[in-house]
Amino acid sequence: MLEAFKEAQIAASLDEVPIGAVIVKDGVIIARGHNLRESKQSPLLHAEIIAIEEAARVLGSWRLIDCTLYVTLEPCAMCAGAIVNARIPLLVYGAKDPKGGAVDSNVKLFEIPNLNHRPEVISGVLSSECSQILSSFFKNKRN
Amino acid sequence: MLEAFKEAQIAASLDEVPIGAVIVKDGVIIARGHNLRESKQSPLLHAEIIAIEEAARVLGSWRLIDCTLYVTLEPCAMCAGAIVNARIPLLVYGAKDPKGGAVDSNVKLFEIPNLNHRPEVISGVLSSECSQILSSFFKNKRN
Protein backbone atom coordinates (compact mmCIF):
# COMPACT_ATOMS: atom_id res chain seq x y z
CA MET A 1 0.00 0.00 0.00
CA LEU A 2 2.96 2.28 0.53
CA GLU A 3 3.71 1.92 -3.17
CA ALA A 4 0.10 2.77 -4.06
CA PHE A 5 0.42 5.78 -1.76
CA LYS A 6 3.53 6.88 -3.67
CA GLU A 7 1.43 6.78 -6.84
CA ALA A 8 -1.18 8.99 -5.14
CA GLN A 9 1.60 11.45 -4.30
CA ILE A 10 2.59 11.53 -7.99
CA ALA A 11 -1.05 12.30 -8.90
CA ALA A 12 -1.07 15.16 -6.36
CA SER A 13 2.12 16.58 -7.90
CA LEU A 14 0.25 16.68 -11.25
CA ASP A 15 -2.71 18.49 -9.66
CA GLU A 16 -4.82 15.33 -10.04
CA VAL A 17 -7.05 14.01 -7.27
CA PRO A 18 -4.44 11.95 -5.37
CA ILE A 19 -5.37 8.31 -5.76
CA GLY A 20 -2.85 5.60 -6.56
CA ALA A 21 -2.85 1.86 -7.25
CA VAL A 22 -0.47 -1.03 -7.78
CA ILE A 23 -1.06 -4.64 -8.82
CA VAL A 24 1.06 -7.37 -7.25
CA LYS A 25 1.54 -10.95 -8.46
CA ASP A 26 3.79 -13.44 -6.70
CA GLY A 27 5.16 -10.69 -4.46
CA VAL A 28 6.19 -8.47 -7.37
CA ILE A 29 4.58 -5.21 -8.49
CA ILE A 30 3.61 -5.80 -12.13
CA ALA A 31 1.63 -2.60 -12.72
CA ARG A 32 1.19 0.87 -11.26
CA GLY A 33 -1.29 3.67 -11.85
CA HIS A 34 -2.29 7.08 -10.62
CA ASN A 35 -5.33 9.14 -11.46
CA LEU A 36 -4.86 11.00 -14.76
CA ARG A 37 -8.40 12.14 -15.52
CA GLU A 38 -7.57 15.81 -15.92
CA SER A 39 -4.14 15.46 -17.55
CA LYS A 40 -5.46 13.13 -20.23
CA GLN A 41 -9.05 14.44 -20.19
CA SER A 42 -10.35 10.89 -20.02
CA PRO A 43 -13.24 9.85 -17.75
CA LEU A 44 -11.77 6.33 -17.60
CA LEU A 45 -8.27 7.01 -16.33
CA HIS A 46 -8.69 6.28 -12.64
CA ALA A 47 -5.63 4.76 -10.94
CA GLU A 48 -7.19 1.26 -10.89
CA ILE A 49 -8.07 1.28 -14.60
CA ILE A 50 -4.54 2.31 -15.61
CA ALA A 51 -3.03 -0.41 -13.41
CA ILE A 52 -5.45 -3.09 -14.66
CA GLU A 53 -4.74 -2.23 -18.30
CA GLU A 54 -1.00 -2.42 -17.67
CA ALA A 55 -1.23 -5.69 -15.73
CA ALA A 56 -3.24 -7.31 -18.57
CA ARG A 57 -0.60 -6.16 -21.03
CA VAL A 58 2.24 -7.52 -18.86
CA LEU A 59 0.50 -10.88 -18.36
CA GLY A 60 -0.86 -11.08 -21.91
CA SER A 61 -4.26 -12.01 -20.53
CA TRP A 62 -7.49 -10.29 -19.53
CA ARG A 63 -7.69 -12.66 -16.55
CA LEU A 64 -5.57 -11.21 -13.74
CA ILE A 65 -5.36 -14.50 -11.87
CA ASP A 66 -3.43 -14.54 -8.55
CA CYS A 67 -3.16 -10.76 -8.60
CA THR A 68 -3.83 -8.34 -5.74
CA LEU A 69 -4.92 -4.79 -6.45
CA TYR A 70 -3.87 -2.21 -3.85
CA VAL A 71 -5.56 1.17 -4.13
CA THR A 72 -5.57 4.13 -1.76
CA LEU A 73 -9.32 4.83 -2.01
CA GLU A 74 -12.37 2.57 -2.12
CA PRO A 75 -13.12 1.98 -5.84
CA CYS A 76 -16.04 3.62 -7.65
CA ALA A 77 -18.59 1.54 -9.59
CA MET A 78 -16.56 1.65 -12.82
CA CYS A 79 -13.41 0.42 -11.10
CA ALA A 80 -15.21 -2.15 -8.93
CA GLY A 81 -16.84 -3.49 -12.13
CA ALA A 82 -13.45 -3.60 -13.83
CA ILE A 83 -12.03 -5.59 -10.88
CA VAL A 84 -14.84 -8.14 -11.34
CA ASN A 85 -14.34 -8.24 -15.12
CA ALA A 86 -10.60 -8.80 -14.66
CA ARG A 87 -11.27 -11.63 -12.16
CA ILE A 88 -8.91 -10.04 -9.61
CA PRO A 89 -9.12 -12.30 -6.55
CA LEU A 90 -8.09 -9.79 -3.86
CA LEU A 91 -8.68 -6.07 -3.45
CA VAL A 92 -6.90 -4.14 -0.70
CA TYR A 93 -7.91 -0.52 -0.26
CA GLY A 94 -7.05 2.34 2.08
CA ALA A 95 -9.71 4.92 2.86
CA LYS A 96 -13.44 4.47 2.48
CA ASP A 97 -15.27 6.75 0.03
CA PRO A 98 -18.68 7.49 1.57
CA LYS A 99 -19.88 9.30 -1.57
CA GLY A 100 -18.60 7.27 -4.51
CA GLY A 101 -17.41 4.00 -2.96
CA ALA A 102 -18.97 0.97 -4.66
CA VAL A 103 -17.51 -1.80 -2.49
CA ASP A 104 -18.66 -1.02 1.05
CA SER A 105 -20.05 2.51 1.19
CA ASN A 106 -22.51 3.75 -1.42
CA VAL A 107 -23.28 0.35 -2.97
CA LYS A 108 -21.91 -3.11 -2.23
CA LEU A 109 -21.22 -4.16 -5.79
CA PHE A 110 -19.43 -7.41 -4.93
CA GLU A 111 -22.53 -8.61 -3.07
CA ILE A 112 -25.05 -8.29 -5.92
CA PRO A 113 -26.44 -11.57 -7.28
CA ASN A 114 -25.26 -13.39 -10.40
CA LEU A 115 -21.70 -12.02 -10.42
CA ASN A 116 -19.36 -14.36 -12.25
CA HIS A 117 -16.57 -13.40 -9.86
CA ARG A 118 -16.45 -12.12 -6.27
CA PRO A 119 -13.18 -10.60 -5.09
CA GLU A 120 -12.09 -10.80 -1.47
CA VAL A 121 -11.67 -7.39 0.14
CA ILE A 122 -9.37 -6.01 2.83
CA SER A 123 -10.02 -2.38 3.74
CA GLY A 124 -8.58 0.28 6.01
CA VAL A 125 -4.90 -0.34 5.21
CA LEU A 126 -2.95 2.91 5.69
CA SER A 127 -6.39 4.49 5.84
CA SER A 128 -5.54 7.77 7.57
CA GLU A 129 -2.62 8.58 5.24
CA CYS A 130 -4.73 7.73 2.16
CA SER A 131 -7.55 9.89 3.47
CA GLN A 132 -5.27 12.73 4.61
CA ILE A 133 -3.65 13.24 1.21
CA LEU A 134 -7.15 13.65 -0.30
CA SER A 135 -8.30 16.10 2.40
CA SER A 136 -5.15 18.21 1.97
CA PHE A 137 -5.62 18.24 -1.82
CA PHE A 138 -9.21 19.45 -1.64
CA LYS A 139 -8.40 21.94 1.13
CA ASN A 140 -5.69 23.49 -1.05
CA LYS A 141 -8.13 23.58 -3.99
CA ARG A 142 -10.59 25.62 -1.92
CA ASN A 143 -7.93 28.13 -0.86
CA MET B 1 -28.86 1.77 -32.88
CA LEU B 2 -28.44 0.27 -36.33
CA GLU B 3 -24.90 1.66 -36.33
CA ALA B 4 -24.21 0.11 -32.90
CA PHE B 5 -25.60 -3.15 -34.30
CA LYS B 6 -23.15 -2.95 -37.21
CA GLU B 7 -20.35 -2.67 -34.61
CA ALA B 8 -21.70 -5.81 -32.92
CA GLN B 9 -21.55 -7.58 -36.29
CA ILE B 10 -17.88 -6.55 -36.62
CA ALA B 11 -17.20 -8.03 -33.16
CA ALA B 12 -18.88 -11.29 -34.23
CA SER B 13 -16.69 -11.43 -37.34
CA LEU B 14 -13.65 -11.26 -35.00
CA ASP B 15 -15.02 -14.10 -32.86
CA GLU B 16 -15.71 -11.61 -30.05
CA VAL B 17 -18.96 -11.59 -28.07
CA PRO B 18 -21.05 -9.41 -30.43
CA ILE B 19 -21.73 -6.14 -28.64
CA GLY B 20 -21.40 -2.75 -30.31
CA ALA B 21 -21.73 0.90 -29.33
CA VAL B 22 -21.73 4.36 -30.87
CA ILE B 23 -21.74 7.83 -29.31
CA VAL B 24 -23.74 10.60 -30.97
CA LYS B 25 -23.47 14.35 -30.41
CA ASP B 26 -25.57 16.89 -32.31
CA GLY B 27 -26.83 14.16 -34.63
CA VAL B 28 -23.34 13.01 -35.63
CA ILE B 29 -21.59 9.78 -34.64
CA ILE B 30 -18.37 10.91 -32.94
CA ALA B 31 -17.17 7.52 -31.67
CA ARG B 32 -17.70 3.82 -32.28
CA GLY B 33 -16.67 0.68 -30.46
CA HIS B 34 -17.06 -3.06 -30.49
CA ASN B 35 -16.05 -5.60 -27.90
CA LEU B 36 -12.34 -6.48 -28.21
CA ARG B 37 -11.69 -8.31 -24.96
CA GLU B 38 -10.25 -11.45 -26.51
CA SER B 39 -8.41 -9.85 -29.44
CA LYS B 40 -6.60 -7.40 -27.19
CA GLN B 41 -6.66 -9.58 -24.04
CA SER B 42 -7.93 -6.62 -22.03
CA PRO B 43 -10.68 -6.93 -19.42
CA LEU B 44 -11.61 -3.28 -20.04
CA LEU B 45 -12.26 -3.27 -23.77
CA HIS B 46 -16.03 -3.55 -23.84
CA ALA B 47 -17.73 -1.70 -26.70
CA GLU B 48 -18.87 1.15 -24.44
CA ILE B 49 -15.41 1.76 -22.95
CA ILE B 50 -13.79 1.95 -26.39
CA ALA B 51 -16.46 4.40 -27.59
CA ILE B 52 -16.22 6.55 -24.44
CA GLU B 53 -12.43 6.75 -24.70
CA GLU B 54 -12.67 7.77 -28.35
CA ALA B 55 -15.40 10.35 -27.71
CA ALA B 56 -13.34 11.97 -24.93
CA ARG B 57 -10.38 12.14 -27.31
CA VAL B 58 -12.51 13.67 -30.08
CA LEU B 59 -14.06 16.25 -27.75
CA GLY B 60 -10.85 16.89 -25.78
CA SER B 61 -12.80 16.56 -22.55
CA TRP B 62 -13.65 13.87 -20.02
CA ARG B 63 -17.16 15.35 -19.78
CA LEU B 64 -19.25 13.92 -22.62
CA ILE B 65 -21.88 16.63 -22.40
CA ASP B 66 -24.86 16.44 -24.81
CA CYS B 67 -23.79 12.96 -25.92
CA THR B 68 -25.97 9.89 -26.32
CA LEU B 69 -24.47 6.42 -25.97
CA TYR B 70 -26.17 3.69 -28.00
CA VAL B 71 -25.19 0.12 -27.11
CA THR B 72 -26.69 -3.18 -28.19
CA LEU B 73 -26.67 -4.78 -24.71
CA GLU B 74 -27.48 -3.42 -21.25
CA PRO B 75 -24.17 -2.23 -19.77
CA CYS B 76 -22.30 -4.13 -17.03
CA ALA B 77 -21.27 -2.41 -13.78
CA MET B 78 -17.93 -1.23 -15.19
CA CYS B 79 -19.56 0.36 -18.23
CA ALA B 80 -22.51 1.79 -16.29
CA GLY B 81 -19.99 3.34 -13.87
CA ALA B 82 -18.01 4.74 -16.81
CA ILE B 83 -21.21 6.30 -18.21
CA VAL B 84 -21.75 8.05 -14.86
CA ASN B 85 -18.09 9.14 -14.66
CA ALA B 86 -18.27 10.55 -18.21
CA ARG B 87 -21.49 12.46 -17.35
CA ILE B 88 -23.27 11.00 -20.40
CA PRO B 89 -26.82 12.37 -20.20
CA LEU B 90 -28.62 9.69 -22.22
CA LEU B 91 -28.09 5.94 -22.58
CA VAL B 92 -30.03 3.97 -25.20
CA TYR B 93 -29.60 0.22 -25.12
CA GLY B 94 -30.99 -2.76 -27.01
CA ALA B 95 -31.35 -6.07 -25.19
CA LYS B 96 -31.51 -6.56 -21.43
CA ASP B 97 -28.76 -8.61 -19.79
CA PRO B 98 -30.41 -10.55 -16.95
CA LYS B 99 -27.05 -11.86 -15.70
CA GLY B 100 -24.64 -8.94 -15.92
CA GLY B 101 -26.85 -5.92 -16.60
CA ALA B 102 -26.20 -3.10 -14.12
CA VAL B 103 -28.84 -0.61 -15.27
CA ASP B 104 -32.17 -2.44 -14.95
CA SER B 105 -31.50 -6.15 -14.43
CA ASN B 106 -28.96 -7.38 -11.91
CA VAL B 107 -28.45 -4.05 -10.14
CA LYS B 108 -29.91 -0.61 -10.80
CA LEU B 109 -26.69 1.37 -10.60
CA PHE B 110 -28.18 4.69 -11.72
CA GLU B 111 -30.62 4.56 -8.78
CA ILE B 112 -28.08 4.26 -5.97
CA PRO B 113 -27.78 7.27 -3.64
CA ASN B 114 -25.14 10.00 -3.84
CA LEU B 115 -24.40 9.67 -7.56
CA ASN B 116 -22.98 12.89 -8.94
CA HIS B 117 -24.74 12.19 -12.26
CA ARG B 118 -27.82 10.20 -13.25
CA PRO B 119 -28.20 9.37 -16.95
CA GLU B 120 -31.61 9.01 -18.55
CA VAL B 121 -32.22 5.57 -20.03
CA ILE B 122 -34.18 4.27 -23.00
CA SER B 123 -34.16 0.50 -23.36
CA GLY B 124 -35.47 -2.14 -25.74
CA VAL B 125 -34.47 -0.41 -29.00
CA LEU B 126 -33.86 -3.06 -31.69
CA SER B 127 -33.95 -5.45 -28.77
CA SER B 128 -34.66 -8.71 -30.63
CA GLU B 129 -31.90 -8.17 -33.21
CA CYS B 130 -29.39 -7.23 -30.47
CA SER B 131 -30.37 -10.30 -28.48
CA GLN B 132 -30.49 -12.63 -31.50
CA ILE B 133 -26.92 -11.91 -32.61
CA LEU B 134 -25.74 -12.87 -29.09
CA SER B 135 -27.81 -16.07 -29.00
CA SER B 136 -26.50 -17.12 -32.42
CA PHE B 137 -22.92 -16.40 -31.35
CA PHE B 138 -23.15 -18.55 -28.21
CA LYS B 139 -25.07 -21.29 -30.04
CA ASN B 140 -22.28 -21.54 -32.61
CA LYS B 141 -19.70 -21.60 -29.79
CA ARG B 142 -21.41 -24.63 -28.26
CA ASN B 143 -21.51 -26.58 -31.53
Contacts between the chains, C-beta under 8 A, distances in Angstrom:
chain1	res1	chain2	res2	distance
A	37	B	62	5.5
A	38	B	62	7.6
A	41	B	56	6.1
A	41	B	60	5.9
A	41	B	61	5.4
A	41	B	62	5.0
A	42	B	53	6.3
A	42	B	56	5.0
A	42	B	57	7.7
A	42	B	62	5.5
A	43	B	52	6.4
A	43	B	56	6.0
A	43	B	62	4.1
A	43	B	63	7.5
A	43	B	64	7.2
A	43	B	82	6.5
A	43	B	85	4.5
A	43	B	86	3.8
A	43	B	87	7.5
A	44	B	44	7.8
A	44	B	49	6.5
A	44	B	52	6.4
A	44	B	53	5.8
A	44	B	56	7.6
A	44	B	82	6.0
A	44	B	85	7.3
A	44	B	86	7.8
A	46	B	85	7.8
A	49	B	44	6.5
A	52	B	43	6.5
A	52	B	44	6.4
A	53	B	42	6.3
A	53	B	44	5.9
A	56	B	41	6.0
A	56	B	42	5.0
A	56	B	43	6.0
A	56	B	44	7.6
A	57	B	42	7.7
A	60	B	41	5.9
A	61	B	41	5.4
A	62	B	37	5.6
A	62	B	38	7.6
A	62	B	41	5.0
A	62	B	42	5.5
A	62	B	43	4.1
A	63	B	43	7.5
A	64	B	43	7.2
A	76	B	81	5.9
A	76	B	85	6.9
A	77	B	77	5.8
A	77	B	78	7.8
A	77	B	80	6.6
A	77	B	81	3.2
A	77	B	84	6.7
A	77	B	102	7.7
A	77	B	109	5.7
A	77	B	112	7.9
A	78	B	77	7.8
A	78	B	78	5.5
A	78	B	79	7.9
A	78	B	80	8.0
A	78	B	81	3.0
A	78	B	82	4.7
A	78	B	84	7.4
A	78	B	85	5.5
A	79	B	78	7.9
A	79	B	81	7.2
A	80	B	77	6.6
A	80	B	78	8.0
A	80	B	81	7.3
A	81	B	76	5.8
A	81	B	77	3.2
A	81	B	78	3.0
A	81	B	79	7.2
A	81	B	80	7.3
A	81	B	81	5.4
A	81	B	102	7.0
A	82	B	43	6.5
A	82	B	44	5.9
A	82	B	78	4.7
A	84	B	77	6.7
A	84	B	78	7.4
A	85	B	43	4.5
A	85	B	44	7.2
A	85	B	46	7.9
A	85	B	76	6.9
A	85	B	78	5.5
A	86	B	43	3.8
A	86	B	44	7.8
A	87	B	43	7.5
A	98	B	114	7.8
A	99	B	114	5.0
A	99	B	116	7.7
A	100	B	114	7.2
A	100	B	116	7.5
A	102	B	77	7.7
A	102	B	81	7.0
A	106	B	112	5.9
A	106	B	113	6.4
A	106	B	114	5.1
A	107	B	107	7.4
A	107	B	109	7.2
A	107	B	112	4.5
A	109	B	77	5.7
A	109	B	107	7.2
A	112	B	77	8.0
A	112	B	106	5.9
A	112	B	107	4.5
A	113	B	106	6.4
A	114	B	98	7.8
A	114	B	99	5.1
A	114	B	100	7.2
A	114	B	106	5.2
A	116	B	99	7.7
A	116	B	100	7.5
